[in-house]
């Protein structure tokens, strides 16, 4: 029992460090080696595609897809607050 509890604690700790994932679903408007463009409502969502992107099925324009993605900061610029 203690082993199972310890395993669950370690598993939950590893999930707390994982990046939060998001989803967008809609028809594909454009596909290249570096991006997938999906229409969501009236908006176009452009999602980066890399060699590590796992694709299941035949990805092509017109197909309805659900893309799971994460957001991470590439750069952060801190600006000084205005003094009163």
C-alpha positions as CSV (number, residue, x, y, z in Angstrom):
1,X,0.0,0.0,0.0
2,X,2.8,2.4,0.9
3,X,4.5,1.7,-2.5
4,X,1.3,2.5,-4.4
5,X,0.9,5.8,-2.4
6,X,4.5,6.7,-3.0
7,X,4.1,6.0,-6.7
8,X,1.0,8.2,-6.9
9,X,2.8,11.1,-5.1
10,X,5.7,10.9,-7.6
11,X,3.3,10.7,-10.5
12,X,1.3,13.7,-9.4
13,X,4.5,15.7,-8.7
14,X,5.7,15.0,-12.3
15,X,2.4,16.3,-13.7
16,X,2.6,19.5,-11.7
17,X,5.8,20.4,-13.7
18,X,4.3,19.5,-17.1
19,X,3.2,22.4,-19.3
20,X,-0.5,23.1,-19.5
21,X,-2.0,22.0,-22.8
22,X,-4.7,23.8,-24.8
23,X,-6.8,22.7,-27.8
24,X,-8.2,24.3,-30.9
25,X,-10.6,22.5,-33.2
26,X,-11.7,23.4,-36.7
27,X,-11.2,22.9,-40.4
28,X,-7.6,23.1,-41.8
29,X,-7.0,26.1,-44.0
30,X,-3.3,25.6,-44.7
31,X,-0.6,23.0,-44.0
32,X,3.2,23.4,-44.4
33,X,6.2,21.7,-42.9
34,X,6.4,24.5,-40.3
35,X,2.7,25.4,-39.5
36,X,-0.9,24.4,-39.5
37,X,-3.6,27.0,-39.9
38,X,-7.1,26.2,-38.5
39,X,-10.3,28.2,-38.6
40,X,-12.0,28.6,-35.3
41,X,-15.2,30.6,-35.7
42,X,-14.2,33.7,-37.6
43,X,-10.5,33.5,-36.5
44,X,-7.5,31.9,-38.1
45,X,-5.3,30.1,-35.6
46,X,-1.7,29.4,-36.8
47,X,0.1,26.7,-34.8
48,X,3.8,25.9,-35.2
49,X,4.5,22.4,-36.6
50,X,7.9,20.8,-35.9
51,X,9.5,17.4,-36.6
52,X,8.3,16.3,-33.2
53,X,4.6,17.1,-34.0
54,X,2.7,13.8,-33.9
55,X,0.0,13.6,-36.6
56,X,-2.6,10.8,-36.7
57,X,-4.5,10.5,-40.0
58,X,-4.2,12.3,-43.3
59,X,-3.5,16.0,-42.5
60,X,-4.7,18.1,-45.4
61,X,-6.7,21.3,-46.2
62,X,-10.4,20.9,-45.5
63,X,-10.1,18.2,-42.8
64,X,-11.5,18.9,-39.4
65,X,-8.7,18.6,-36.8
66,X,-8.2,19.0,-33.1
67,X,-4.7,20.4,-32.2
68,X,-3.3,20.1,-28.8
69,X,-0.7,22.7,-28.0
70,X,1.2,24.4,-25.2
71,X,2.3,28.0,-24.7
72,X,5.7,28.9,-23.4
73,X,7.5,32.2,-23.2
74,X,10.3,32.8,-25.7
75,X,11.4,36.1,-24.3
76,X,10.2,38.4,-21.5
77,X,10.9,42.2,-21.4
78,X,10.1,43.9,-18.1
79,X,9.3,47.6,-18.4
80,X,9.7,49.9,-15.5
81,X,6.4,51.0,-13.9
82,X,5.5,54.6,-14.3
83,X,6.1,56.6,-11.1
84,X,3.3,58.6,-9.7
